[in-house]
Amino acid sequence: MTPPTKQTILIVDPERDFVTWASKHLAAPSVKVIGVTNGEDALKLVESESVDVVVVELRMGPMNGMQLLQRLRGKDPNAMVILTTGFPMTSAIIEAMKYGAYEFLRKETITFEIRAVIESALKAKEALNASDSTQTPANPEEAAQEHFIGNAPAMQEVFKMIGRVSRADAPVMITGESGVGKEVVAKAIHRFSLRTKNEFVAINCAAIPQNLLESELFGHEKGAFTGAFNRREGRFEQCSKGTLFLDEIGEMPLEVQSKLLRVLQEGQYSRVGGNDTLTTGARILAATNKDLEAEVAAGRFREDLFYRLNVVRIHIPPLRQRQEDVPLLARFFLQRLSSATAGIPFRFSQEALDSLTDYHWPGNVRELENTIQRAVVLANTSVLLPSNLPLGQMSPATPVSQSGGNSASDAIDLLFESASEQGEELLPWLEREFTQRAMERTNNNQVQAAKLLGITRATLRKRVERFNLGEKEAG
């Protein structure tokens, strides 16, 4: 009986200690592990024998891991290559996934992850061999500048997804809370795609009225509506070879959704007021902070459009779920603001950084950036202290409003305390307080005060008498 063929794993790392460790760690009866210390030897070995999975260190020379990845994928479009390094740059992760890497592992966590990833890669390779499927290797592109910051595992997955979806033109739905950076992700997908030299156009569907939104997207003919003095090209026409990003897609009116569906299905549309059928090759990326499944169920969003847009979904986690990224982001924003502020070398005290890290950031990255900008503008020293950050004086677990006030829970607690101090029940106390405040705000004008409180004038008059509040009849 012929023994089963062993699967082969190739470890490529300039550190012999790592090669030795990985060889022992991955050893198994059904697996053969080979180790080399440079890319040239790896290529020679791949040419001489069959290799199923290659684990490559990114930072090595003279051929680095990214170059080896491209060479391996050029020889075999189905090559299973796992890149690894310590503290990788975000752009490196994105590029690796774009060039077809199976996975990207960080050295500091590889001990816990490599076995499961290798097993998954071997199964995938086995399935590929069985089906004899092939795919076209990605065209190498120039490395983009670093635009993302994030070491949290959840963000690393976002970077990997950006790399994967940049290789195709499928629609992508980007979800996440307000302020997490959905447009930044959309721009990255475009930047790493083959459309990078063509236009990227972003439209905020919530900021444009329905009649203008339709014209903005599809264009209009002269005389199509009042004020349409000339023919106008729409965004689909302007970026036919580029990428169109539809932000806040959940706010798009149903009538416009119907026209957008036709574009996604057939690549065709007509200008507002026109009869000619136009075509577009624009790639569609969409984003929302709404639950679109719930919007579909409520009849506010077309189900067929949802499925057309939701081919691939990238969810961006809120900042509170990746607190380890807060210091990195904070230092990045501070450095950028320092450069724009006469070159003053601002820095955080450790207490200030701790306050930023512990806070839960309901406004996400946008709120963090605005908070640091405000601190820089108001600081009287180059070292930012907790006193420069309003949130540093609050409980880290307590949400705050954009104006920096207490949470609703805190406000209710204060109301109870105020009523208790005067020995009164809460509801009568609130009724008197609101009535008195309304009378004071309207200079004791009962007509205006009643309107402000949302009650009739007769009801207001009874309250004024009951609580013995001053009054002045309206003339």
Phi, psi and omega in degrees: 000129182285127179293149180298144180290133178282145174273145187249132176245130178251124177258125180239108183204134181292343179271111181298327180299320179292319179300317179295314180299311182298322181297320179286319184295326184263000182300137179199155181303328184264006186233141173246125182248128178238140180235136173225166186248007177204164184292325181297315178296326179296316179296319178298319182293319180297327179288334185265338178210163183283128179238133183268317182223136178241127176254118190237132171283132182294314188264093175208169182218169357286342175262118181278173185298323180294320178294319178296320177304312182294321178295317181294317180290331176293324178284321183219104181302342180259011181301131179267102184243126178249118177269150179210149174188172177268130178050066182288149172290149181301316182298328178294319178297314181298313180299318182301315180291326178296320181280001172102016176299143179287323181199161176230118183247142176270138185300326184290343179240006187295331180304322185270344190249332194296321183297313181295321180293317178299314180300318179295318180295320179296320178295319179296319179296320179297318180293321178296317179297322181293324182267348180055039181274150178226163176214156181284129179293149181290146175284128179297139176239161177295144178295136179272163178292159180288118181238355182240150174227128179168119175257351181297141180307322181296323178285327176300322178294323177298315180299319180296319179295322177301315179299319182291312186286343179291344183278347183230177182251016182294147175299147180230133175257122180253120183242161179151164181294165177298133175093003182276345178107040182293321179292326177299318178295318179299317179296324179294319178301315179295316185295326181268000182269174177288352179269007190302333181274355178257179189288144168244122182237129179249132178236128175267105185294340181275344188261356185238128178302157188304310184295324179283328179296317179298317178293321180298319183281313190253351183081175178212158176270158177301130179081008182295331178201170181302125180097354179273080185279341181218161173293143180227133175285141176271174182294327178297326180284321184290326182242046183299331179254005182249215185233132177250120182255118181258097180277151182053048182299335180294345179267359183290130180298152183301323181297320180286328177302322181297317180291323179295322179300320180296322179297316181292325182281318190238350185070022184234154178195172175231149175292156176299126180081007182243161180249344182290140177267121180252157178240155179216148176247017183299139174275138183256124168243139182230155180217151178200151170253009178266162172274096186293331175300319178292323178295322176296314181298327181275358178081013181265353179218135184293132181293319181294324178291321179303313181291328177293322182278331189267037179297313174231136179243133173243116179258127179263120183290149175293158185298329181293342178265003176217059185298336179294344178274346185300311179300322179297313180294318182299314180295323179297311180297320181295318179297318180294320179290326178298320180295329182271357183244065178054026176069020179292125183280074179295150173210161180267143164285159181297324179296322179293318177297320178298319180296317179296319183291323184282337182291151188266355170051070177297334179266005174061212188298325179298317179294321179299313180298316180295323179297316181291323178297317179297320180296319180295319182295322186264351184292144176252003173222167181278351177257119181276127182252168176305329180293339176280348183244109182308324182292340179294343180263004183244166175293132180302332184270359185265118177296150176232156176279172181295334179277358176088012182279179179288162178288167179300322179298316179296321181297318179296318178301320180295322178297316178299317181296317181297318179294319181296322181298330180263008176068031182241159171284155189295311187297312176299323180295316178297318181301314179294316182297315181294320179296314181296317179297319180295319179294321179292319183292330182258015181056042177065024177273112187294324181297312181291322180295319179297318178296320180295323181275346181076032179232170178282161179295325180296318177297319179298317182299321178296320180294320180299317179292317183296321184264002177057050179263146179295156182209161173216117184296143177287142182283000000 
